[in-house]
Amino acid sequence: MSHRKILLIARRSEPHSPALNRAAALIRAGGGTLHLCLFEQQPLLDAVAHLSSEVARQAREAQLAEAHHWLNDKVQALRETGVKAEGEVVWGRPQLEHMLAKIHQQQPSLVVKDIHLEPLLRRVLLTPIDWHLLRDCPCPLMLVNPQALPLPRRVVAAVEPVAAEHSAGHLNERIFQLATDIASLSGASVELAFAYEGLSPLAVSQPEEYTVVAAEIYEQLRQTQVERFHRFAAAQGVPAERQQVLYGPPWLALADCADDPRADLLVLGTVQRSGLERALIGSTAERILDQARCDLLAIKPEAVADK
């Protein structure tokens, strides 16, 4: 990450922020600037404004003053530890639109945020903001779990050797490069993983006479993709003992890989979906967010990231 600029999405409700510790540790190790962005909103003030615009204005000013005081304390504390830091408070609803607008404006090399998982019922009714950021954030996005260390010790980079979006946008190379860059700041190990799901559902749903044919197709595709994965890994200089071929749905296989043994950071690509596919299927990253206990670093293909 040359000309490193990290944008931290801060939250006053987090008394202890692993994301802040992670962002600061990355800046200390590799240099650059840490930009803290605190997004404030108070839906109750909208109702108050209907009754008294003056009361709503005063309440808004008081909340903004508290937010600026909190943020200035954080920035000053960071500067005292040698981190080049700056901060700003952004007021507005909905928060997601303001977050994405600020990311587009700042063009950081990395966005860092604490993972915030909603209760199950709320997730059914409302898509969590972390999911929206995974889908729409144009820059590399690191979501940090509550038990995260300041810097990772084991990094797993997940690639797709066949997916057209990964090849066209050089996504596999970007995944590995960013994983390597971050690992180099802390002396962490980097492993390369590929999850192969194949055509196994076909064999279950077809009549018995198709089972052998389906199995042959599955094996041919598996061999082709595994060979491509190993060629890609070799081209990146990854030794065989740090190459992992996994089987099953990617979100489940990668979550298991990250948990056994425990990985600190899972780096993977995200491809934007639209329409019904986006609503019903989601992405591997979104599903892993609910499963894995490690941090996630999601990267878009270059064509998307450069928009």
C-alpha positions as CSV (number, residue, x, y, z in Angstrom):
1,M,0.0,0.0,0.0
2,S,2.1,2.9,-1.3
3,H,1.1,6.4,-0.1
4,R,-0.8,4.7,2.7
5,K,-3.9,6.4,3.9
6,I,-6.2,4.5,6.2
7,L,-9.7,5.7,6.8
8,L,-11.2,4.4,10.1
9,I,-15.0,4.4,10.5
10,A,-15.1,5.3,14.2
11,R,-17.9,4.6,16.7
12,R,-18.4,6.5,20.0
13,S,-20.4,3.5,21.3
14,E,-17.3,1.3,21.2
15,P,-15.4,2.0,24.4
16,H,-12.6,-0.4,23.2
17,S,-12.1,-0.4,19.4
18,P,-9.9,-3.2,18.0
19,A,-10.3,-1.5,14.6
20,L,-8.7,1.7,16.0
21,N,-5.8,-0.4,17.5
22,R,-5.4,-2.3,14.2
23,A,-5.4,0.9,12.0
24,A,-2.9,2.6,14.4
25,A,-0.6,-0.4,14.5
26,L,-0.6,-0.5,10.6
27,I,0.4,3.2,10.5
28,R,3.1,2.8,13.1
29,A,4.6,-0.2,11.3
30,G,4.4,1.1,7.7
31,G,3.9,4.9,7.9
32,G,1.1,7.0,6.4
33,T,-1.9,8.9,7.7
34,L,-4.8,7.7,9.8
35,H,-8.1,9.5,9.1
36,L,-10.7,9.0,11.7
37,C,-14.2,9.6,10.5
38,L,-17.0,9.7,13.1
39,F,-20.5,9.5,11.6
40,E,-23.2,11.0,13.8
41,Q,-26.9,10.9,13.5
42,Q,-29.9,11.1,15.9
43,P,-33.2,10.0,14.4
44,L,-35.1,11.4,17.5
45,L,-34.1,14.9,16.5
46,D,-36.2,14.6,13.4
47,A,-39.3,14.1,15.6
48,V,-38.2,16.9,17.9
49,A,-37.8,19.3,14.9
50,H,-41.5,18.9,14.1
51,L,-42.3,20.3,17.5
52,S,-39.5,22.9,17.9
53,S,-36.8,23.6,15.3
54,E,-34.9,25.6,17.9
55,V,-34.8,22.8,20.4
56,A,-33.7,20.4,17.7
57,R,-30.9,22.8,16.6
58,Q,-29.6,23.1,20.1
59,A,-29.7,19.4,20.7
60,R,-27.9,18.8,17.4
61,E,-25.2,21.3,18.3
62,A,-24.7,19.7,21.7
63,Q,-24.3,16.3,20.2
64,L,-21.9,17.6,17.6
65,A,-19.8,19.3,20.3
66,E,-19.6,16.0,22.3
67,A,-18.6,14.2,19.1
68,H,-15.9,16.7,18.3
69,H,-14.5,16.5,21.8
70,W,-14.5,12.7,21.8
71,L,-12.8,12.6,18.4
72,N,-10.2,15.3,19.3
73,D,-9.2,13.2,22.3
74,K,-8.7,10.2,20.1
75,V,-6.6,12.0,17.6
76,Q,-4.4,13.7,20.2
77,A,-3.8,10.3,21.9
78,L,-2.8,8.8,18.6
79,R,-0.4,11.7,17.8
80,E,1.2,11.2,21.2
81,T,2.1,7.6,20.2
82,G,3.7,8.7,17.0
83,V,0.7,8.2,14.6
84,K,0.0,10.8,12.1
85,A,-3.7,11.2,12.6
86,E,-6.5,13.6,11.7
87,G,-10.3,13.4,12.2
88,E,-13.6,14.8,11.2
89,V,-17.3,14.4,12.3
90,V,-19.9,13.8,9.6
91,W,-23.6,14.4,10.5
92,G,-26.3,12.9,8.4
93,R,-28.8,10.2,7.6
94,P,-28.7,7.6,6.3
95,Q,-25.2,6.9,7.6
96,L,-24.3,4.4,4.8
97,E,-24.6,7.0,2.1
98,H,-22.4,9.4,3.9
99,M,-19.8,6.7,4.6
100,L,-19.6,5.7,0.9
101,A,-19.5,9.4,-0.1
102,K,-16.6,10.0,2.3
103,I,-14.7,6.9,1.1
104,H,-15.1,8.1,-2.5
105,Q,-13.9,11.6,-1.6
106,Q,-10.9,10.4,0.5
107,Q,-9.8,7.5,-1.8
108,P,-8.0,5.7,1.1
109,S,-5.7,2.7,0.5
110,L,-7.7,0.9,3.2
111,V,-10.9,1.3,5.1
112,V,-11.0,-0.2,8.6
113,K,-14.1,-0.7,10.8
114,D,-15.1,-2.7,13.8
115,I,-17.4,-5.7,13.0
116,H,-20.9,-4.9,14.3
117,L,-23.2,-7.9,14.0
118,E,-26.9,-7.2,14.6
119,P,-29.1,-9.7,16.5
120,L,-30.6,-12.4,14.3
121,L,-34.1,-11.0,14.1
122,R,-32.8,-7.5,13.2
123,R,-30.6,-9.1,10.5
124,V,-33.7,-10.8,9.0
125,L,-35.5,-7.5,8.8
126,L,-32.7,-5.1,8.0
127,T,-29.4,-5.8,6.2
128,P,-26.5,-4.9,8.6
129,I,-24.4,-1.9,7.5
130,D,-21.3,-4.2,7.4
131,W,-22.9,-6.2,4.6
132,H,-23.7,-3.0,2.7
133,L,-20.1,-1.9,3.0
134,L,-18.8,-5.3,1.8
135,R,-21.0,-5.0,-1.3
136,D,-20.4,-1.3,-2.1
137,C,-17.1,-0.1,-0.6
138,P,-14.9,0.6,-3.6
139,C,-11.6,0.4,-1.5
140,P,-10.2,-2.6,0.4
141,L,-12.3,-3.0,3.5
142,M,-11.0,-4.5,6.7
143,L,-13.6,-5.6,9.3
144,V,-12.0,-6.2,12.7
145,N,-13.5,-8.6,15.2
146,P,-13.8,-7.8,19.0
147,Q,-10.9,-10.2,20.0
148,A,-8.5,-9.0,17.3
149,L,-4.8,-8.4,18.0
150,P,-3.2,-5.1,17.0
151,L,-1.4,-6.9,14.1
152,P,-2.2,-10.3,12.5
153,R,0.1,-13.3,13.0
154,R,-1.5,-15.7,10.5
155,V,-3.0,-14.4,7.2
156,V,-5.1,-16.6,4.8
157,A,-5.5,-15.3,1.3
158,A,-8.5,-16.9,-0.6
159,V,-8.3,-16.9,-4.4
160,E,-10.5,-18.1,-7.3
161,P,-8.2,-19.4,-10.1
162,V,-11.1,-19.8,-12.6
163,A,-13.7,-17.1,-11.9
164,A,-13.9,-14.6,-14.8
165,E,-14.3,-11.6,-12.5
166,H,-11.1,-12.5,-10.6
167,S,-9.1,-12.8,-13.8
168,A,-10.4,-9.7,-15.6
169,G,-9.9,-7.5,-12.6
170,H,-6.6,-9.0,-11.5
171,L,-8.4,-9.8,-8.3
172,N,-6.3,-12.8,-7.3
173,E,-3.1,-10.8,-7.6
174,R,-4.6,-7.9,-5.6
175,I,-5.7,-10.3,-2.9
176,F,-2.3,-11.9,-2.6
177,Q,-0.4,-8.6,-2.8
178,L,-2.4,-6.9,-0.1
179,A,-2.3,-10.0,2.2
180,T,1.5,-10.0,1.7
181,D,1.8,-6.3,2.4
182,I,-0.1,-6.4,5.6
183,A,1.7,-9.6,6.8
184,S,5.1,-8.0,6.1
185,L,4.2,-5.3,8.6
186,S,3.9,-7.8,11.5
187,G,6.0,-10.7,10.4
188,A,2.9,-12.8,9.9
189,S,2.8,-15.9,7.7
190,V,0.7,-15.9,4.5
191,E,-1.2,-19.0,3.3
192,L,-3.0,-19.3,0.0
193,A,-6.4,-21.1,-0.1
194,F,-8.9,-22.2,-2.8
195,A,-12.3,-23.5,-2.0
196,Y,-13.7,-25.9,-4.7
197,E,-17.5,-26.6,-4.6
198,G,-17.8,-28.1,-8.1
199,L,-20.9,-30.0,-9.4
200,S,-21.6,-32.1,-6.4
201,P,-25.3,-31.0,-6.1
202,L,-25.8,-32.3,-9.7
203,A,-25.1,-35.9,-8.7
204,V,-27.6,-35.8,-5.9
205,S,-30.5,-34.4,-8.0
206,Q,-30.1,-36.5,-11.1
207,P,-31.3,-40.1,-11.8
208,E,-28.9,-42.9,-11.0
209,E,-27.7,-43.4,-14.6
210,Y,-26.2,-39.9,-14.6
211,T,-24.3,-40.4,-11.4
212,V,-21.1,-41.8,-13.1
213,V,-21.1,-39.0,-15.8
214,A,-21.6,-36.3,-13.1
215,A,-18.8,-37.8,-11.1
216,E,-16.4,-37.8,-14.1
217,I,-17.3,-34.2,-14.9
218,Y,-16.8,-33.2,-11.3
219,E,-13.4,-34.8,-11.2
220,Q,-12.2,-33.3,-14.5
221,L,-13.2,-29.8,-13.4
222,R,-11.7,-30.4,-10.0
223,Q,-8.3,-31.4,-11.4
224,T,-8.3,-28.4,-13.8
225,Q,-9.1,-25.9,-11.2
226,V,-6.8,-27.3,-8.6
227,E,-3.9,-27.3,-11.1
228,R,-4.6,-23.7,-12.0
229,F,-4.6,-22.8,-8.3
230,H,-1.2,-24.5,-7.7
231,R,0.2,-22.8,-10.8
232,F,-1.0,-19.4,-9.5
233,A,0.5,-20.1,-6.1
234,A,3.8,-21.2,-7.6
235,A,3.9,-18.0,-9.7
236,Q,3.5,-16.0,-6.5
237,G,6.3,-17.9,-4.8
238,V,4.1,-19.6,-2.2
239,P,5.6,-22.9,-1.0
240,A,3.5,-26.1,-1.2
241,E,3.1,-26.3,2.5
242,R,1.3,-23.0,2.5
243,Q,-1.2,-23.9,-0.3
244,Q,-4.6,-25.2,0.8
245,V,-7.3,-26.8,-1.4
246,L,-10.6,-26.9,0.4
247,Y,-13.9,-28.6,-0.6
248,G,-17.4,-27.5,-0.1
249,P,-19.4,-24.2,-0.3
250,P,-16.7,-21.5,-0.2
251,W,-18.2,-19.5,2.7
252,L,-18.3,-22.6,4.9
253,A,-14.9,-24.1,3.8
254,L,-13.1,-20.8,4.2
255,A,-14.7,-20.1,7.6
256,D,-13.5,-23.5,8.8
257,C,-10.1,-22.9,7.3
258,A,-9.8,-19.6,9.2
259,D,-10.8,-21.2,12.4
260,D,-8.6,-24.3,12.4
261,P,-6.0,-23.3,13.2
262,R,-7.1,-19.8,14.1
263,A,-6.3,-17.2,11.5
264,D,-6.1,-13.5,12.4
265,L,-7.0,-12.2,9.0
266,L,-8.9,-13.7,6.0
267,V,-8.3,-11.8,2.7
268,L,-10.8,-12.5,-0.1
269,G,-12.4,-10.9,-3.1
270,T,-15.9,-9.6,-3.4
271,V,-17.8,-9.3,-6.7
272,Q,-20.8,-7.0,-6.9
273,R,-24.2,-8.6,-7.6
274,S,-27.5,-7.0,-8.6
275,G,-31.2,-7.8,-8.6
276,L,-32.6,-11.0,-7.3
277,E,-29.2,-12.8,-7.2
278,R,-27.9,-10.1,-4.8
279,A,-31.0,-10.4,-2.6
280,L,-31.2,-14.2,-2.3
281,I,-27.6,-15.3,-2.6
282,G,-25.5,-12.6,-1.1
283,S,-21.7,-13.1,-1.3
284,T,-19.1,-15.4,0.2
285,A,-17.8,-12.5,2.3
286,E,-21.2,-11.7,3.7
287,R,-21.8,-15.3,4.8
288,I,-18.3,-15.6,6.2
289,L,-18.9,-12.5,8.3
290,D,-21.5,-14.4,10.3
291,Q,-19.4,-17.6,10.6
292,A,-15.6,-16.9,11.0
293,R,-14.1,-15.5,14.2
294,C,-11.2,-13.8,12.3
295,D,-11.0,-10.4,10.7
296,L,-12.0,-10.0,7.1
297,L,-10.3,-8.0,4.4
298,A,-12.5,-7.7,1.3
299,I,-11.1,-6.5,-2.1
300,K,-12.9,-5.5,-5.3
301,P,-11.6,-6.1,-8.8
302,E,-9.7,-3.2,-10.3
303,A,-12.5,-2.2,-12.6
304,V,-14.8,-1.8,-9.7
305,A,-12.3,-0.3,-7.3
306,D,-11.3,2.4,-9.8
307,K,-14.9,3.7,-10.3
